[in-house]
Amino acid sequence: MIAGAIVAALFVTAPQQDSVVYLFSHDSKFEVTAHKSGLFSFAGHEHLIRARAFTGRIIYVPSAPERSRFEIVVPAESLEVLTPPDTAEIRKVTATMRSDVLDVAHHPEIRFESTALTRTSDGFRVTGRLTMVGKSQDVRFDVTTTVGPDTLRASGGFEVMQTAFGIRPYHGGPGGVVRVADRVTFHFEVIGLSCGPSCAPEH
């Protein structure tokens, strides 16, 4: 079991003179699905996990969109299990996720940093590095975007293997029959609002 999800600030790593800054609105969403696995997977549940709150910043370059760069960070402590709708199980799974899986006391953030963007027909193919529990892996995924003068919308998702980050997939329950798959799925829907010159990229 894992939850990662991603997000607290987005920024360009180099100055962009012709860029537009978009800040995440409170309607943005980032979720993680921890899949069930094993011979007795029917006895367990998939768990939907969501970041309770996150903020972010996207630097978009209209004249050369592939120059846009961003970082996504989510406080690991903010991740909360939403399903299944059993209060006792939610508390147990959330506590296990934070302490045993993500070790939030020593690794308080989950971070994604983009390294390259390539245009697609409806958005971008994004390449970057995802960091969890102190380990980083390269990931690549497609993002669908809609860009307006005051609003930028982006949605997409990707999958990672927990073991790639040194995480042992959770198993427990009666007789240890409840197992979570190595594969976990991230999904996000971002709404960015232009913030004007007051939050221009730092040099």
C-alpha positions in Angstrom: 0.0 0.0 0.0 1.2 3.4 -0.7 0.0 6.8 -1.3 1.8 9.3 -2.9 0.4 12.0 -4.3 1.9 14.9 -5.0 2.0 18.8 -4.2 3.0 22.1 -2.6 4.9 24.4 -5.1 5.7 24.5 -8.8 8.5 26.6 -10.2 10.8 27.0 -13.2 14.5 26.2 -12.6 15.7 29.1 -14.9 14.4 32.6 -15.5 11.6 32.9 -18.1 11.1 36.5 -19.3 7.9 35.8 -21.3 6.3 33.3 -18.9 2.9 33.3 -17.2 2.6 32.1 -13.6 -0.4 30.0 -12.6 -1.2 29.1 -9.0 -3.2 26.0 -8.1 -6.7 26.7 -7.0 -8.4 24.9 -4.1 -10.4 22.9 -6.7 -7.3 21.1 -7.8 -7.1 17.4 -6.9 -4.5 14.7 -6.6 -5.3 11.1 -5.8 -3.5 7.7 -5.6 -5.1 4.3 -6.0 -3.4 1.4 -4.1 -4.5 -1.8 -5.9 -5.2 -5.1 -4.2 -3.2 -8.2 -5.1 -2.7 -11.9 -4.3 -4.7 -15.1 -4.3 -7.1 -13.7 -1.7 -7.3 -10.2 -3.2 -11.1 -10.5 -3.2 -10.9 -10.3 0.6 -9.2 -6.9 0.5 -10.0 -3.5 -1.0 -8.5 -1.0 -3.3 -7.8 2.1 -1.4 -8.3 5.6 -2.8 -6.0 8.2 -1.2 -6.2 11.9 -1.6 -4.1 14.9 -0.6 -6.3 16.9 1.7 -4.8 20.2 0.5 -2.0 21.2 -1.7 -0.7 24.3 -3.4 1.4 24.7 -6.5 2.8 27.0 -9.2 3.2 26.4 -12.9 5.4 28.6 -15.1 4.1 28.5 -18.6 6.0 29.9 -21.6 3.5 30.8 -24.4 6.1 31.4 -27.1 7.9 28.1 -26.4 5.7 25.8 -24.3 8.3 23.1 -24.1 10.5 25.5 -22.0 7.9 25.4 -19.3 9.1 23.8 -16.1 7.5 22.8 -12.8 7.8 21.1 -9.5 5.1 19.4 -7.6 5.3 18.7 -3.8 2.8 17.2 -1.4 3.2 17.0 2.4 3.1 13.2 3.0 1.2 13.9 6.3 -1.7 15.4 4.3 -2.5 12.1 2.5 -5.8 10.6 3.6 -7.5 7.3 2.8 -11.0 7.7 1.4 -12.2 4.2 0.6 -13.4 1.7 1.5 -16.1 3.5 3.6 -15.3 1.8 6.9 -14.1 4.3 9.5 -12.0 1.7 11.5 -10.3 0.4 8.4 -9.7 3.9 7.1 -8.0 4.9 10.4 -5.8 1.8 10.4 -4.8 2.0 6.7 -4.0 5.7 7.0 -1.9 5.2 10.1 0.0 2.3 8.5 0.5 4.3 5.3 2.0 7.3 7.1 4.2 5.4 9.6 5.2 2.2 7.9 5.0 2.9 4.2 5.9 6.5 3.7 7.7 7.1 7.0 6.5 10.7 7.1 8.6 11.5 10.2 11.8 11.2 8.2 10.4 11.9 4.7 7.8 14.6 5.0 7.4 15.4 1.3 6.7 13.6 -2.0 8.1 15.6 -4.9 8.0 15.6 -8.7 10.4 17.8 -10.7 9.9 18.1 -14.5 13.0 17.8 -16.7 11.5 17.9 -20.2 8.2 18.7 -21.9 7.3 17.6 -25.5 4.2 18.8 -27.3 1.4 16.4 -28.0 -1.9 16.9 -29.9 -3.8 17.8 -26.7 -1.1 18.7 -24.2 2.4 17.5 -23.3 4.4 14.4 -22.6 6.2 15.2 -19.4 9.4 13.6 -18.2 10.7 14.2 -14.7 11.8 12.7 -11.4 9.5 11.5 -8.7 11.0 11.3 -5.2 9.4 9.4 -2.3 10.9 8.1 1.0 14.2 9.6 0.0 14.6 7.8 -3.3 14.1 9.1 -6.9 12.9 7.5 -10.1 12.4 8.8 -13.6 8.7 8.9 -14.7 7.0 9.8 -18.0 3.4 10.6 -18.6 1.0 12.5 -20.8 -0.9 15.6 -19.6 -4.0 17.0 -21.2 -4.0 20.8 -21.0 -6.2 23.8 -21.7 -4.6 27.2 -21.5 -6.4 30.4 -21.3 -5.3 34.0 -20.4 -6.3 33.6 -16.7 -6.7 29.8 -16.3 -4.7 26.7 -17.0 -6.2 23.2 -16.7 -4.2 20.1 -16.7 -5.0 16.4 -16.0 -3.2 13.2 -16.3 -1.8 10.2 -14.4 0.9 7.6 -14.2 1.8 4.4 -12.5 4.9 3.5 -10.4 6.1 0.4 -8.6 6.6 0.7 -4.9 9.6 -1.5 -4.9 11.4 0.9 -7.2 11.5 3.3 -4.2 12.5 0.6 -1.8 9.0 0.3 -0.4 7.6 -3.2 0.5 4.0 -3.5 -0.5 1.7 -3.8 2.4 0.1 -7.0 3.5 -1.9 -7.7 6.6 -5.4 -8.5 7.8 -6.5 -11.9 9.2 -3.8 -14.4 8.2 -2.1 -11.8 6.1 -4.5 -12.4 3.2 -5.0 -8.7 2.5 -2.3 -7.6 0.1 -1.6 -4.5 -1.8 -0.1 -4.7 -5.3 3.3 -3.3 -6.1 1.8 -1.1 -8.7 0.1 2.1 -7.6 -1.7 4.7 -9.8 -1.5 8.5 -9.5 -4.1 10.8 -11.0 -4.4 14.6 -10.9 -6.6 17.4 -12.1 -5.0 20.8 -11.7 -6.7 24.2 -12.1 -4.2 27.0 -12.2 -5.1 30.7 -11.9 -2.9 33.4 -13.3 -1.4 35.5 -10.5 0.2 38.3 -12.6 3.5 40.1 -12.1 3.5 39.7 -8.3 4.6 36.1 -8.5 7.0 36.2 -11.4 9.7 33.5 -11.5 12.7 34.1 -9.3 16.0 34.6 -11.0 
